[in-house]
Amino acid sequence: MKVLVIGLGGVTNGGKTTLAEKLKKMLPNCDIISQDDFFKPESEVETDERGFKLYDVLDALYMDEMVKSIRNWMKSPASSGVVTEEPQNPCNNLKNTEDVYILIVEGFLLYNYNTRVYQPADTPGYFDGHVWPMYLKYKNELEENAINVVYLDGTKSQEELLSCVYSDIIQELKKLREGNQEVTA
């Protein structure tokens, strides 16, 4: 059995879940863990000195539980409830991948807020005073500790991004078939 773990990060409402769900339909033995499922109740989320709820920090989440869920999945993906149905639009690149299990972990803390637009708009000062500094902090930590980080151009269409990510996953699956037991992308 071989395992491929894929992390998808991006701005809130930026399409991470949509991308993850589309990939799940295209890939064999694929499951998703979403960071949104690990938010603490609003009453437990800290507020800064300006009155902003600090949702863009790790302390707003039960991260220990999320990490535990990921580790448990990695120990026993075959018993995790992954539906092993045939992927839609299978291609030759997916041959001999029956023993490969894929986990997509998607969340907002690995994001690029350069094109962040919300309706209603952020409270003045929230982005510059809180969101951007947290982004830079976590981005630096990611780059120091990650194995293989690929940044996507958020100005491209959903179809282009899906194609790009899918192609990268196919390359990682080829590496797995060539002998690596575990790959984290």
C-alpha atoms as a printed R data frame, in Angstrom:
    type eleno elety resid chain resno       x      y       z
1   ATOM     1    CA   MET     A     1   0.000  0.000   0.000
2   ATOM     2    CA   LYS     A     2   1.251  3.460  -0.917
3   ATOM     3    CA   VAL     A     3   0.043  6.858   0.304
4   ATOM     4    CA   LEU     A     4   0.002 10.269  -1.362
5   ATOM     5    CA   VAL     A     5  -0.958 13.293   0.756
6   ATOM     6    CA   ILE     A     6  -1.839 16.516  -1.059
7   ATOM     7    CA   GLY     A     7  -2.319 19.862   0.672
8   ATOM     8    CA   LEU     A     8  -4.548 22.516  -0.896
9   ATOM     9    CA   GLY     A     9  -4.458 25.983   0.618
10  ATOM    10    CA   GLY     A    10  -6.099 29.177  -0.451
11  ATOM    11    CA   VAL     A    11  -8.186 32.180   0.400
12  ATOM    12    CA   THR     A    12 -11.545 31.634   2.102
13  ATOM    13    CA   ASN     A    13 -14.209 31.007  -0.571
14  ATOM    14    CA   GLY     A    14 -11.420 30.648  -3.135
15  ATOM    15    CA   GLY     A    15 -12.416 27.241  -4.494
16  ATOM    16    CA   LYS     A    16 -10.325 24.803  -2.421
17  ATOM    17    CA   THR     A    17 -13.264 22.548  -1.584
18  ATOM    18    CA   THR     A    18 -14.508 22.642  -5.179
19  ATOM    19    CA   LEU     A    19 -11.049 21.710  -6.473
20  ATOM    20    CA   ALA     A    20 -10.701 18.953  -3.868
21  ATOM    21    CA   GLU     A    21 -14.107 17.475  -4.743
22  ATOM    22    CA   LYS     A    22 -13.335 17.524  -8.475
23  ATOM    23    CA   LEU     A    23  -9.983 15.828  -7.878
24  ATOM    24    CA   LYS     A    24 -11.641 13.219  -5.668
25  ATOM    25    CA   LYS     A    25 -13.942 12.286  -8.560
26  ATOM    26    CA   MET     A    26 -10.967 11.958 -10.914
27  ATOM    27    CA   LEU     A    27  -8.619  9.983  -8.664
28  ATOM    28    CA   PRO     A    28  -8.719  6.449  -7.303
29  ATOM    29    CA   ASN     A    29  -8.997  5.754  -3.560
30  ATOM    30    CA   CYS     A    30  -9.179  9.440  -2.698
31  ATOM    31    CA   ASP     A    31 -10.419 11.056   0.515
32  ATOM    32    CA   ILE     A    32 -10.586 14.644   1.789
33  ATOM    33    CA   ILE     A    33  -9.951 16.200   5.191
34  ATOM    34    CA   SER     A    34 -11.094 19.817   5.400
35  ATOM    35    CA   GLN     A    35  -9.633 22.275   7.880
36  ATOM    36    CA   ASP     A    36 -13.050 23.940   8.130
37  ATOM    37    CA   ASP     A    37 -14.277 20.865  10.004
38  ATOM    38    CA   PHE     A    38 -11.932 21.700  12.894
39  ATOM    39    CA   PHE     A    39 -12.957 25.277  13.782
40  ATOM    40    CA   LYS     A    40 -13.520 25.969  17.444
41  ATOM    41    CA   PRO     A    41 -16.904 27.403  18.457
42  ATOM    42    CA   GLU     A    42 -17.079 31.192  18.047
43  ATOM    43    CA   SER     A    43 -17.095 31.589  21.840
44  ATOM    44    CA   GLU     A    44 -13.611 30.030  21.960
45  ATOM    45    CA   VAL     A    45 -12.086 32.171  19.190
46  ATOM    46    CA   GLU     A    46  -9.944 35.009  20.544
47  ATOM    47    CA   THR     A    47 -10.639 38.662  19.782
48  ATOM    48    CA   ASP     A    48  -7.827 41.175  19.212
49  ATOM    49    CA   GLU     A    49  -7.550 44.650  20.715
50  ATOM    50    CA   ARG     A    50  -9.612 46.130  17.858
51  ATOM    51    CA   GLY     A    51 -12.454 43.665  18.365
52  ATOM    52    CA   PHE     A    52 -11.659 41.382  15.410
53  ATOM    53    CA   LYS     A    53 -12.311 37.664  15.850
54  ATOM    54    CA   LEU     A    54  -9.009 35.941  15.079
55  ATOM    55    CA   TYR     A    55 -10.173 33.234  12.700
56  ATOM    56    CA   ASP     A    56  -6.997 33.365  10.605
57  ATOM    57    CA   VAL     A    57  -4.749 31.830  13.261
58  ATOM    58    CA   LEU     A    58  -4.093 28.240  14.230
59  ATOM    59    CA   ASP     A    59  -5.553 28.877  17.696
60  ATOM    60    CA   ALA     A    60  -9.004 29.248  16.080
61  ATOM    61    CA   LEU     A    61  -8.866 25.571  15.155
62  ATOM    62    CA   TYR     A    62  -8.583 22.236  16.877
63  ATOM    63    CA   MET     A    63  -5.355 21.593  14.996
64  ATOM    64    CA   ASP     A    64  -4.325 18.697  17.232
65  ATOM    65    CA   GLU     A    65  -7.524 16.914  16.205
66  ATOM    66    CA   MET     A    66  -6.915 17.665  12.550
67  ATOM    67    CA   VAL     A    67  -3.343 16.355  12.697
68  ATOM    68    CA   LYS     A    68  -4.592 13.282  14.579
69  ATOM    69    CA   SER     A    69  -7.186 12.664  11.848
70  ATOM    70    CA   ILE     A    70  -4.538 12.935   9.140
71  ATOM    71    CA   ARG     A    71  -2.156 10.595  10.970
72  ATOM    72    CA   ASN     A    72  -4.924  8.073  11.605
73  ATOM    73    CA   TRP     A    73  -5.855  8.169   7.929
74  ATOM    74    CA   MET     A    74  -2.229  7.637   6.925
75  ATOM    75    CA   LYS     A    75  -1.880  4.629   9.240
76  ATOM    76    CA   SER     A    76  -4.909  2.897   7.774
77  ATOM    77    CA   PRO     A    77  -6.333  4.554   4.663
78  ATOM    78    CA   ALA     A    78  -7.997  1.382   3.452
79  ATOM    79    CA   SER     A    79 -10.179  1.293   6.576
80  ATOM    80    CA   SER     A    80 -10.898  5.019   6.594
81  ATOM    81    CA   GLY     A    81 -14.108  4.701   4.618
82  ATOM    82    CA   VAL     A    82 -12.581  5.721   1.288
83  ATOM    83    CA   VAL     A    83 -14.951  4.725  -1.474
84  ATOM    84    CA   THR     A    84 -12.936  2.832  -4.059
85  ATOM    85    CA   GLU     A    85 -15.139  3.539  -7.035
86  ATOM    86    CA   GLU     A    86 -13.746  3.981 -10.497
87  ATOM    87    CA   PRO     A    87 -12.581  7.543 -11.100
88  ATOM    88    CA   GLN     A    88 -14.435  9.587 -13.690
89  ATOM    89    CA   ASN     A    89 -12.493 10.005 -16.929
90  ATOM    90    CA   PRO     A    90  -9.807  7.435 -16.038
91  ATOM    91    CA   CYS     A    91  -6.639  7.732 -18.063
92  ATOM    92    CA   ASN     A    92  -3.690  5.440 -18.744
93  ATOM    93    CA   ASN     A    93  -1.674  7.325 -16.133
94  ATOM    94    CA   LEU     A    94  -3.902  5.826 -13.410
95  ATOM    95    CA   LYS     A    95  -3.175  2.220 -14.305
96  ATOM    96    CA   ASN     A    96  -1.546  0.169 -11.530
97  ATOM    97    CA   THR     A    97  -2.640  2.572  -8.800
98  ATOM    98    CA   GLU     A    98  -5.090  0.235  -7.028
99  ATOM    99    CA   ASP     A    99  -2.780  0.049  -4.007
100 ATOM   100    CA   VAL     A   100  -2.362  3.841  -3.798
101 ATOM   101    CA   TYR     A   101  -4.483  5.852  -1.389
102 ATOM   102    CA   ILE     A   102  -4.711  9.619  -1.810
103 ATOM   103    CA   LEU     A   103  -5.582 12.124   0.906
104 ATOM   104    CA   ILE     A   104  -6.360 15.723   0.050
105 ATOM   105    CA   VAL     A   105  -6.027 18.069   3.026
106 ATOM   106    CA   GLU     A   106  -7.570 21.433   2.283
107 ATOM   107    CA   GLY     A   107  -7.526 24.581   4.379
108 ATOM   108    CA   PHE     A   108  -7.220 28.326   4.461
109 ATOM   109    CA   LEU     A   109  -3.960 28.852   6.335
110 ATOM   110    CA   LEU     A   110  -1.779 28.307   3.253
111 ATOM   111    CA   TYR     A   111  -3.170 31.070   1.144
112 ATOM   112    CA   ASN     A   112  -2.404 34.149  -0.874
113 ATOM   113    CA   TYR     A   113  -4.666 37.040  -0.027
114 ATOM   114    CA   ASN     A   114  -3.413 39.391  -2.746
115 ATOM   115    CA   THR     A   115  -6.742 39.132  -4.580
116 ATOM   116    CA   ARG     A   116  -8.983 38.784  -1.503
117 ATOM   117    CA   VAL     A   117 -12.399 40.339  -2.176
118 ATOM   118    CA   TYR     A   118 -15.332 39.793   0.160
119 ATOM   119    CA   GLN     A   119 -18.916 40.946   0.210
120 ATOM   120    CA   PRO     A   120 -19.386 42.506   2.689
121 ATOM   121    CA   ALA     A   121 -15.874 43.907   2.696
122 ATOM   122    CA   ASP     A   122 -13.424 43.265   5.527
123 ATOM   123    CA   THR     A   123 -13.545 45.708   8.419
124 ATOM   124    CA   PRO     A   124 -10.961 48.480   7.782
125 ATOM   125    CA   GLY     A   125  -7.569 47.472   9.146
126 ATOM   126    CA   TYR     A   126  -8.383 43.761   9.489
127 ATOM   127    CA   PHE     A   127  -6.518 42.632   6.380
128 ATOM   128    CA   ASP     A   128  -3.373 44.740   6.849
129 ATOM   129    CA   GLY     A   129  -3.292 44.447  10.617
130 ATOM   130    CA   HIS     A   130  -4.105 40.790  11.038
131 ATOM   131    CA   VAL     A   131  -4.683 38.641   7.947
132 ATOM   132    CA   TRP     A   132  -1.567 39.596   5.967
133 ATOM   133    CA   PRO     A   133   0.871 39.223   8.897
134 ATOM   134    CA   MET     A   134  -0.609 35.789   9.699
135 ATOM   135    CA   TYR     A   135  -0.317 34.774   6.048
136 ATOM   136    CA   LEU     A   136   3.364 35.741   5.973
137 ATOM   137    CA   LYS     A   137   4.056 33.915   9.232
138 ATOM   138    CA   TYR     A   138   2.466 30.643   8.132
139 ATOM   139    CA   LYS     A   139   3.811 30.887   4.583
140 ATOM   140    CA   ASN     A   140   7.360 31.177   5.945
141 ATOM   141    CA   GLU     A   141   6.805 28.213   8.279
142 ATOM   142    CA   LEU     A   142   5.429 26.156   5.399
143 ATOM   143    CA   GLU     A   143   8.347 26.940   3.114
144 ATOM   144    CA   GLU     A   144  10.829 26.039   5.854
145 ATOM   145    CA   ASN     A   145   9.209 22.662   6.566
146 ATOM   146    CA   ALA     A   146   7.462 21.483   3.397
147 ATOM   147    CA   ILE     A   147   8.804 18.978   0.926
148 ATOM   148    CA   ASN     A   148   7.245 20.132  -2.328
149 ATOM   149    CA   VAL     A   149   5.214 23.345  -2.521
150 ATOM   150    CA   VAL     A   150   3.628 24.392  -5.816
151 ATOM   151    CA   TYR     A   151   1.993 27.815  -6.006
152 ATOM   152    CA   LEU     A   152  -0.947 28.236  -8.351
153 ATOM   153    CA   ASP     A   153  -1.959 31.361 -10.238
154 ATOM   154    CA   GLY     A   154  -5.373 32.227  -8.826
155 ATOM   155    CA   THR     A   155  -6.170 34.377 -11.839
156 ATOM   156    CA   LYS     A   156  -6.419 31.259 -14.035
157 ATOM   157    CA   SER     A   157  -9.728 29.531 -14.670
158 ATOM   158    CA   GLN     A   158 -10.934 26.647 -12.504
159 ATOM   159    CA   GLU     A   159 -10.425 24.298 -15.435
160 ATOM   160    CA   GLU     A   160  -6.805 25.404 -15.921
161 ATOM   161    CA   LEU     A   161  -6.054 25.028 -12.217
162 ATOM   162    CA   LEU     A   162  -7.709 21.599 -12.084
163 ATOM   163    CA   SER     A   163  -5.672 20.470 -15.085
164 ATOM   164    CA   CYS     A   164  -2.432 21.774 -13.569
165 ATOM   165    CA   VAL     A   165  -3.005 20.131 -10.182
166 ATOM   166    CA   TYR     A   166  -4.179 16.876 -11.755
167 ATOM   167    CA   SER     A   167  -1.036 16.753 -13.921
168 ATOM   168    CA   ASP     A   168   1.150 17.287 -10.853
169 ATOM   169    CA   ILE     A   169  -0.669 14.490  -9.002
170 ATOM   170    CA   ILE     A   170  -0.180 12.127 -11.948
171 ATOM   171    CA   GLN     A   171   3.565 12.860 -11.785
172 ATOM   172    CA   GLU     A   172   3.591 12.089  -8.051
173 ATOM   173    CA   LEU     A   173   1.704  8.841  -8.677
174 ATOM   174    CA   LYS     A   174   4.354  7.860 -11.232
175 ATOM   175    CA   LYS     A   175   7.026  8.413  -8.577
176 ATOM   176    CA   LEU     A   176   5.072  6.171  -6.198
177 ATOM   177    CA   ARG     A   177   4.846  3.428  -8.808
178 ATOM   178    CA   GLU     A   178   8.620  3.662  -9.276
179 ATOM   179    CA   GLY     A   179   9.227  2.690  -5.676
180 ATOM   180    CA   ASN     A   180   8.744  5.476  -3.137
181 ATOM   181    CA   GLN     A   181   6.432  4.264  -0.382
182 ATOM   182    CA   GLU     A   182   5.041  7.620   0.696
183 ATOM   183    CA   VAL     A   183   4.958 11.021  -0.983
184 ATOM   184    CA   THR     A   184   3.735 14.330   0.415
185 ATOM   185    CA   ALA     A   185   2.969 17.002  -2.173
